[in-house]
């Protein structure tokens, strides 16, 4: 009779669903936390990239005023970023090209082949290291975010 009651108890236990939701929740929460943290990490990287792109465009706007002053262009980029910019690397380079040619030429050359004049460009790049809050293999390859802008000034 004791064996029969134990068998009945085991069948009842097998059919019971009272703790099933708690077990499913315990398995689901860690997975969702990692997914949300990864989504936050990815969004943070995109936000930093967009902020650097915007700051590079601000440097390009300043370059329209004074294209030869690389220090002031870099300062305009840093001011546009705001906050702590000690880890931001900003470069502003000026170069010239002849129309229809991708090769850089000396900016003192006034005319190119065919009598066209050379165009002067300023290229601004802002780079910042990207630190990960998670050590996810998919995000481990992102080590730096950057923003770029190129403007023709002449």
matplotlib code that plots the C-alpha trace (Angstrom):
import matplotlib.pyplot as plt

x = [0.0, 2.9, 4.3, 1.0, 0.8, 4.3, 3.6, 0.5, 2.6, 5.2, 2.5, 1.0, 4.4, 5.1, 1.8, 2.3, 3.1, 3.4, 7.2, 7.5, 7.2, 9.9, 12.3, 11.6, 12.1, 15.3, 16.6, 15.2, 16.5, 20.2, 19.9, 17.8, 20.2, 23.1, 21.1, 20.0, 23.6, 24.9, 22.2, 23.2, 26.8, 26.1, 23.9, 26.6, 29.2, 26.8, 26.1, 29.8, 30.4, 27.7, 29.0, 32.5, 31.0, 29.1, 32.3, 34.3, 31.7, 32.0, 35.7, 35.0, 32.8, 35.7, 38.0, 35.9, 36.9, 40.6, 41.7, 45.4, 45.1, 45.1, 45.3, 42.1, 40.3, 41.3, 40.1, 36.8, 36.4, 37.2, 34.8, 32.0, 32.5, 32.3, 33.2, 36.5, 38.4, 41.7, 41.4, 40.3, 42.8, 42.0, 43.9, 43.3, 45.2, 45.1, 45.8, 45.2, 43.9, 43.5, 39.9, 39.3, 42.4, 42.6, 46.4, 47.5, 49.4, 51.5, 49.1, 51.5, 50.7, 48.1, 47.0, 46.7, 46.7, 44.1, 44.4, 42.1, 43.1, 43.7, 41.2, 42.2, 40.6, 40.8, 40.3, 39.3, 39.4, 38.4, 39.2, 38.4, 39.1, 35.9, 35.8, 33.4, 31.2, 30.9, 33.5, 31.3, 33.3, 31.0, 31.9, 35.5, 36.6, 35.3, 38.3, 37.9, 35.1, 35.8, 34.3, 35.5, 34.7, 36.3, 35.6, 36.7, 37.9, 39.3]
y = [0.0, 2.4, 1.7, 2.5, 5.8, 6.7, 6.0, 8.2, 11.0, 10.8, 11.0, 14.0, 15.6, 15.0, 16.7, 19.7, 23.0, 25.3, 25.9, 25.8, 29.5, 30.2, 27.8, 29.4, 32.9, 31.8, 30.6, 33.5, 36.5, 36.0, 35.5, 38.7, 40.7, 39.8, 40.7, 44.0, 44.8, 43.9, 46.1, 49.0, 48.4, 48.5, 51.6, 53.3, 52.7, 54.1, 57.2, 57.8, 57.5, 59.9, 62.4, 62.2, 62.6, 65.8, 67.2, 66.5, 68.5, 71.3, 71.3, 71.4, 74.4, 76.1, 75.1, 77.1, 80.2, 79.4, 76.3, 76.7, 76.7, 73.1, 73.8, 75.9, 73.3, 70.6, 72.8, 73.4, 69.6, 69.1, 71.9, 70.3, 67.0, 68.5, 66.9, 65.1, 64.9, 63.8, 60.4, 61.9, 62.1, 64.8, 65.3, 68.0, 67.8, 70.1, 68.8, 69.7, 67.8, 68.5, 68.1, 64.5, 63.2, 61.5, 62.1, 64.8, 67.6, 70.5, 73.3, 75.9, 74.6, 77.0, 75.2, 71.6, 69.9, 71.4, 74.8, 73.9, 75.2, 72.8, 72.4, 72.6, 70.2, 69.9, 66.4, 66.1, 62.9, 62.3, 59.0, 57.8, 54.4, 52.4, 50.5, 47.6, 47.0, 43.3, 40.9, 39.6, 38.1, 39.9, 43.3, 42.7, 43.7, 47.2, 49.0, 52.5, 54.8, 57.5, 60.4, 62.0, 65.0, 66.4, 69.8, 71.7, 75.1, 76.4]
z = [0.0, 0.7, -2.8, -4.3, -2.5, -3.4, -7.1, -6.8, -5.3, -8.0, -10.7, -9.0, -8.7, -12.4, -13.3, -11.0, -12.7, -9.7, -9.9, -13.7, -14.1, -11.5, -13.2, -16.6, -15.2, -13.6, -16.9, -18.9, -16.8, -17.3, -21.0, -21.3, -19.1, -21.4, -24.5, -23.0, -21.9, -25.4, -27.0, -24.6, -25.5, -29.3, -28.9, -26.9, -29.6, -32.3, -30.1, -29.6, -33.4, -34.2, -31.6, -33.2, -36.7, -35.5, -33.9, -37.1, -39.0, -36.5, -37.2, -41.0, -40.5, -38.7, -41.5, -43.9, -41.9, -41.4, -43.3, -42.5, -38.6, -37.7, -33.9, -33.9, -36.1, -33.6, -30.7, -32.5, -32.7, -29.0, -28.0, -30.0, -28.3, -24.9, -21.6, -21.0, -24.4, -23.0, -24.8, -28.1, -30.9, -33.5, -36.7, -39.3, -42.5, -45.6, -49.1, -52.7, -55.7, -59.3, -60.6, -61.8, -60.2, -56.7, -56.4, -53.9, -55.4, -54.0, -52.9, -54.4, -57.9, -59.1, -62.3, -63.2, -66.6, -68.9, -67.2, -64.2, -60.8, -57.9, -55.1, -51.5, -49.0, -45.2, -43.7, -40.1, -38.1, -34.5, -32.8, -29.3, -27.6, -27.0, -23.7, -23.4, -20.4, -21.3, -22.6, -25.4, -28.3, -30.8, -29.3, -28.5, -32.0, -31.5, -29.9, -31.3, -32.6, -35.1, -37.0, -40.2, -42.3, -45.5, -46.8, -49.9, -48.9, -52.2]

ax = plt.figure().add_subplot(projection="3d")
ax.plot(x, y, z, "-o")
ax.set_aspect("equal")
plt.show()
